[in-house]
Amino acid sequence: MRYDIIAFVLISLISIASIGYAAYLFKKNRILVKSVIELHVDRTALEDLIKSQALADPIDQSEGFIKFLSDSREWAFDYIDNVQNTILVLKEKYDNNKAIEEQLRELFDMLPDNNKEK
């Protein structure tokens, strides 16, 4: 009789701890998915903006304009590469359950200043 009570209490505690941990992981996963979706939307918007500006503006043959366009495009792709690399590092750390908060902070620091205020 006594062992039945101890077993019941242990199983109950393990079940409660498992449910709590699952809820914690669900919340973290939801935050990560939201961040990845936002980054994908930002990347798509940035690519569309670059394409629309390249098509809408008349082509200016001056070296300054071509350099500006080249630098802007290169910056955008470098930004995208940095974000993708950070997401890959985050995924590796998430898979290993290590330093998720630190990696998320690094990822969030890549957002433009107007998004940091939100």
N, C-alpha and C positions, 0 to 999 in steps of 0.2 A: 504493500500500500504506500509506504513512504517513498519507494523508488518511483512509483507511478507519478507522484506529485512532483518529485525532483525532475523527472523526465519531461513532464508537462511544462514546468516552469522554464526549463532550458530550451525546449522547442519553441515556446512562446517568445522568449527573449531573442533567440536566433531569427525567428520569423519577423519580429518587429525591427530588428537591426537590418535585416535583408530588405525589407520594404523601405525603410528610411534611406538606405544606401541607393536603392533603385530610384527613388524619388530624386535624390541628389544628382545622380548621373543623368537622369532625364532632364533636369533643369539645366545642367551644364551642356548637354548635347543640344538642347533647344537654343541656348545662347550661341553656341558655335555655328549651328546651322543658320541662324539669323545673320551672323557676321559674314559667313561665306556668301549668302544670298545678296547681302548689301554690297559686298565687294564685287560680285559678278555684275550686279546692276550698274555700279559705278564704272566698271571696266567697259561694259557695253555702251553706256552713255558717253564715255570719253572717246571710244572708237567712233561712234556715230557723229560726235561733234567734230572730230578731226576729219572724217570723210565729208561731212556736210560743208565744212569751211573750205576744204580743198576744192569741192565742186561748185560752191556758190560764189566764191570770190573770183573776180577776174584774175588771171595769171599775170603777175608782175614779174618781168624778166630781170629785175635788178638783183644784184648779188645779195643785198641785205635782206630782201624778202625771202629769197630761197634759203638763206642761212637761218633766218627766223623759223621758217616752216620746218626745216630739217631739225633744228634744235628742239622745237616743240614736240615734234613727232618722236624724236629720240628720248626726250624726257618722259613722255607719256609711256613709251614702251619700257623704259627703265623702271618707272614707277610700277607698272603692271608686273614686270619680272620680280621686283622686290616684294610685292604683295604676294605673288604666287609662291615665291621661295619661303616667305614667312609662314604662309598657310601650310606648306609642306613640312616645315619644322614643327609647327603647331600640331599637325597630324601625327608626326612621329612621337612627340612628347605626349600627346593625348593617348596614343596607342600604348605607350609605356606608363601612363598615369603619372608623369613627372612634370613639375613646374608649369602647369597649365595657366595659372593666373599671370605669371611673368610673361609668358609668350603672348597671351591675349593683350596685355598692356602694350607690348611692343607692336602688335598688330594694330591696335587702336591708335597708337601714336602716329601711324602712317596716314590717318585720315586728315583731310584738310582742316584748318583751324575752325571754320564755321560749323563743322560737325562735332567738334570736341565740346562745345558748349551745351549740347543736348544731353 
